[in-house]
Amino acid sequence: MTTFLTLEKAGGQPVELYVFQRGGQVWRYTDRQRAITVNGFTYEPATITRAPQTDSAEEARSTITVTLDRAVPVVAALLQGTPGYRRTTLAISRFQPGATDMAVIGRGDIASVRQKGETVEVTVSQIGYLLQLAVPRLTFQGTCNHTVYDPFCGIDPTPFTFTGTVAGVLAPGAVGGSPDGYGIQFTVATSPAEFGDADYFAAGYLIAGDQAAFVVSHTIASGTALLVLLGPLPPALILGASVLCVAGCDRSQETCIAKFNNLANFFGFPLMPTRDPFQTAME
């Protein structure tokens, strides 16, 4: 029986395994260039890295930062905050091909997801550290702390959901499309009025069949609405298909009032000073 430690000491060619889980959904990835099967589970290759581990025992128990290419399928799910808060966990292991076991690097809840150009940075709060700290869910920020349609926001998505017929599907970078993702076209004249309102569906989502896709942007040009999606194209999203488009929210107070008439549940601090008087002179 060959153990991980034996192969690790001998050098070997270790790979890292990443398991994202949200409810019954599981995404498995490896930093290896091709898929690998471990204990009956297949890990797909992905552009994914993590920050180096620290020598500090306290920091090592706190958080792990993982960076993914924006095209990795799990990213679209991580950026979907609707409906309701969705707890997602990440477990990271180090594996030596041929070994009968593996080393757990860390595991915990995904605390934040940040877009940085073509990559997405995920911060994982490790379980051991969370057991020792009371981490606040809400923060002092200019935009709303809630996610649109979640129980704290309180808005019913039904009045903000509209059916559109797909007039065109453009690959990323195609003429008339966007380099940021697949572009879905709708004819404004034959669609609900909301399709003609630029940005209405931005930061919302589109439902095709039984799959949802996050909407990066919503623009209008020559009577055609273009919704750019994050991640892979849902199989049911084809020319002529009827899909559901759900309005998005940029979490600003202005949008909360004008678009959703939900100021009573707005939980942001738009009047918070943006300049530090200890670092920059106040005018």
LODRENTOR-626487 format. One record per residue (C-alpha): x, y, z. Coordinates in Angstrom, 3 decimals, decimal comma, m for minus. Example, Ala and Ser with C-alpha at 12.3 -4.5 7.8 and 13.67 -1.06 7.14 Angstrom:
% residues 2
12,300:m4,500:7,800 $
13,670:m1,060:7,140 $
This chain:
% residues 283
0,000:0,000:0,000 $
1,542:3,278:m1,154 $
0,621:6,286:0,973 $
0,541:9,952:0,103 $
3,345:10,707:2,550 $
5,623:8,072:0,992 $
5,198:9,518:m2,504 $
5,413:13,078:m1,209 $
8,780:12,407:0,402 $
9,965:10,714:m2,794 $
9,107:13,755:m4,874 $
6,344:12,497:m7,141 $
4,040:14,724:m9,162 $
1,370:16,021:m6,769 $
m1,851:17,596:m7,952 $
m4,416:19,616:m6,058 $
m8,095:18,752:m5,963 $
m10,869:21,297:m5,419 $
m14,427:20,331:m4,487 $
m17,096:23,053:m4,506 $
m20,460:22,093:m3,042 $
m23,768:23,939:m2,784 $
m26,620:21,813:m1,545 $
m26,816:18,834:m3,890 $
m24,610:20,459:m6,541 $
m20,953:19,463:m6,656 $
m18,152:20,758:m8,900 $
m14,798:18,956:m8,887 $
m11,636:20,449:m10,404 $
m7,922:19,820:m10,512 $
m5,006:22,091:m11,349 $
m3,705:19,278:m13,548 $
m3,911:19,794:m17,342 $
m6,172:16,785:m17,848 $
m8,972:15,102:m15,922 $
m8,102:12,730:m13,109 $
m10,257:10,140:m11,314 $
m9,742:9,669:m7,570 $
m11,814:7,265:m5,460 $
m14,384:7,025:m8,244 $
m14,806:10,795:m8,671 $
m13,628:12,659:m11,759 $
m11,927:16,025:m11,345 $
m12,002:18,236:m14,441 $
m8,959:20,331:m15,411 $
m9,320:24,059:m14,673 $
m7,235:27,189:m14,441 $
m7,261:27,385:m10,663 $
m4,636:28,312:m8,078 $
m4,485:29,107:m4,387 $
m2,375:31,468:m2,351 $
0,691:29,923:m0,653 $
0,156:28,552:2,816 $
1,549:30,618:5,645 $
3,908:29,485:8,391 $
1,692:31,202:10,945 $
m0,596:28,664:12,611 $
m3,186:31,374:13,313 $
m3,308:32,584:9,701 $
m3,300:29,043:8,330 $
m6,498:28,372:10,283 $
m8,234:31,518:9,043 $
m8,725:31,944:5,277 $
m7,582:30,564:1,941 $
m7,628:32,605:m1,260 $
m8,340:30,717:m4,486 $
m8,176:32,276:m7,951 $
m10,147:30,838:m10,881 $
m10,435:31,703:m14,542 $
m13,808:33,370:m15,078 $
m14,767:30,691:m17,627 $
m14,686:27,852:m15,065 $
m18,348:26,670:m14,835 $
m18,628:26,970:m11,041 $
m17,976:30,725:m11,242 $
m21,412:31,430:m12,720 $
m23,005:29,619:m9,779 $
m20,856:31,488:m7,261 $
m22,015:34,829:m8,659 $
m25,685:33,902:m8,453 $
m27,124:35,205:m5,245 $
m30,721:34,327:m6,066 $
m32,970:32,989:m4,820 $
m31,853:33,525:m1,233 $
m28,435:33,126:0,279 $
m26,750:29,961:m0,942 $
m24,072:28,467:1,262 $
m21,184:27,098:m0,781 $
m18,246:25,180:0,620 $
m14,825:24,412:m0,802 $
m12,501:21,573:0,162 $
m8,912:21,524:m1,111 $
m6,712:18,415:m1,048 $
m3,241:17,499:m2,255 $
m3,005:14,146:m4,036 $
m0,163:12,012:m5,307 $
m1,268:9,826:m8,261 $
m0,916:6,219:m7,160 $
m1,445:6,932:m3,482 $
m4,240:5,383:m1,443 $
m4,922:8,576:0,504 $
m4,556:12,342:0,222 $
m3,712:15,344:2,395 $
m6,421:17,870:3,238 $
m5,119:21,417:2,791 $
m8,230:23,185:3,991 $
m11,997:23,357:3,852 $
m14,631:25,872:4,743 $
m17,349:28,261:3,586 $
m16,857:30,636:0,674 $
m17,014:34,056:2,319 $
m16,562:36,306:m0,714 $
m16,255:36,249:m4,504 $
m14,551:39,101:m6,375 $
m14,183:39,613:m10,107 $
m10,728:40,755:m11,190 $
m10,667:41,103:m14,966 $
m10,568:37,637:m16,496 $
m10,265:35,935:m13,104 $
m12,383:35,540:m9,990 $
m10,922:35,552:m6,486 $
m12,643:33,368:m3,909 $
m12,000:33,696:m0,179 $
m12,644:30,625:1,951 $
m13,190:30,959:5,698 $
m11,940:27,708:7,135 $
m14,232:25,747:9,415 $
m11,757:25,486:12,292 $
m11,340:29,239:12,389 $
m15,070:29,916:12,063 $
m15,709:27,874:15,186 $
m13,614:30,362:17,137 $
m14,957:33,620:15,728 $
m18,295:35,340:15,394 $
m18,102:36,624:11,829 $
m20,669:39,327:10,997 $
m22,844:38,679:7,968 $
m23,466:42,376:7,408 $
m20,891:45,094:6,792 $
m20,774:48,879:6,786 $
m20,831:49,573:3,034 $
m22,367:51,996:0,574 $
m24,407:49,397:m1,308 $
m27,074:47,109:0,119 $
m25,934:44,102:2,149 $
m28,781:41,979:0,840 $
m28,979:40,017:m2,394 $
m31,977:40,869:m4,527 $
m34,929:38,469:m3,944 $
m33,355:36,904:m0,858 $
m35,460:36,655:2,335 $
m33,916:39,844:3,725 $
m34,582:41,806:0,545 $
m38,137:40,463:0,547 $
m38,883:41,154:m3,116 $
m40,882:38,546:m5,038 $
m39,077:37,895:m8,354 $
m42,322:37,017:m10,170 $
m43,292:40,606:m11,155 $
m39,720:41,145:m12,380 $
m39,555:38,002:m14,518 $
m40,262:38,299:m18,248 $
m40,401:35,844:m21,131 $
m38,332:36,554:m24,213 $
m37,777:34,709:m27,478 $
m34,147:34,212:m28,433 $
m33,440:36,021:m31,710 $
m29,741:35,198:m31,846 $
m26,925:33,474:m29,977 $
m23,445:34,975:m30,358 $
m20,237:33,302:m29,296 $
m17,828:35,289:m27,089 $
m15,988:37,826:m29,212 $
m18,322:37,473:m32,212 $
m19,233:40,551:m34,253 $
m22,045:42,366:m32,453 $
m21,426:40,361:m29,306 $
m19,083:40,727:m26,341 $
m15,700:39,275:m25,359 $
m17,077:38,772:m21,849 $
m19,306:35,809:m22,716 $
m22,100:34,428:m24,849 $
m24,434:37,140:m26,148 $
m28,164:36,395:m26,297 $
m30,175:38,654:m28,601 $
m33,842:39,623:m28,296 $
m35,884:41,772:m30,661 $
m37,011:44,767:m28,614 $
m40,144:45,468:m30,691 $
m41,626:42,012:m30,071 $
m40,463:41,605:m26,478 $
m41,748:43,016:m23,160 $
m40,824:46,693:m22,690 $
m38,183:45,787:m20,095 $
m35,965:44,324:m22,821 $
m35,692:47,820:m24,276 $
m34,479:49,260:m20,956 $
m30,666:49,008:m20,961 $
m29,172:47,408:m17,832 $
m32,574:46,182:m16,635 $
m31,441:42,542:m16,585 $
m27,772:43,277:m15,775 $
m26,700:41,415:m12,602 $
m29,874:39,368:m12,888 $
m30,211:35,938:m14,393 $
m31,675:34,073:m17,333 $
m33,416:30,702:m17,072 $
m33,369:28,290:m20,018 $
m34,828:24,856:m19,376 $
m33,725:23,858:m15,891 $
m30,519:25,904:m15,905 $
m29,879:29,496:m14,865 $
m27,127:31,783:m16,130 $
m25,883:35,030:m14,572 $
m26,341:38,107:m16,788 $
m23,193:40,233:m16,957 $
m24,631:43,111:m18,982 $
m27,725:44,258:m20,878 $
m27,307:46,667:m23,797 $
m29,469:47,930:m26,671 $
m28,339:48,488:m30,274 $
m30,382:48,892:m33,472 $
m33,588:47,598:m31,905 $
m31,901:44,517:m30,453 $
m31,310:43,754:m26,790 $
m28,073:41,926:m25,998 $
m27,757:40,010:m22,731 $
m24,218:38,791:m22,056 $
m23,956:35,657:m19,931 $
m21,263:34,492:m17,565 $
m20,097:30,924:m17,973 $
m21,099:28,174:m20,387 $
m24,195:28,321:m22,572 $
m27,192:26,365:m21,179 $
m28,077:23,587:m23,684 $
m31,710:24,758:m23,919 $
m30,645:28,255:m24,959 $
m31,028:28,043:m28,738 $
m32,445:30,227:m31,508 $
m36,219:30,600:m31,110 $
m36,286:29,312:m27,535 $
m38,517:30,987:m24,950 $
m36,534:31,885:m21,861 $
m37,183:33,673:m18,592 $
m35,211:36,812:m17,813 $
m35,148:38,081:m14,231 $
m34,297:41,693:m13,412 $
m30,972:42,425:m11,763 $
m29,961:44,881:m9,066 $
m26,740:46,855:m8,601 $
m27,588:47,167:m4,865 $
m27,625:50,965:m4,950 $
m30,226:52,983:m3,067 $
m31,354:54,644:m6,299 $
m32,094:51,309:m7,946 $
m33,816:49,995:m4,832 $
m36,239:52,928:m4,912 $
m36,802:53,447:m8,647 $
m36,812:49,833:m9,798 $
m38,120:47,844:m6,840 $
m39,776:50,418:m4,540 $
m38,164:48,584:m1,648 $
m36,439:51,313:0,366 $
m37,824:49,886:3,615 $
m35,593:46,840:3,204 $
m32,545:48,646:1,836 $
m29,588:47,944:4,108 $
m26,685:50,010:2,844 $
m25,035:53,254:3,893 $
m24,863:55,454:0,767 $
m23,904:58,547:2,782 $
m20,845:56,858:4,233 $
m17,772:59,088:3,604 $
m15,552:57,742:0,840 $
m12,479:59,735:1,857 $
m10,375:59,094:4,931 $
m9,727:62,481:6,661 $
m6,594:61,042:8,242 $
m5,081:60,374:4,831 $
m6,680:62,944:2,517 $
m7,578:66,539:3,277 $
m11,322:67,236:3,337 $
m12,515:70,106:1,148 $
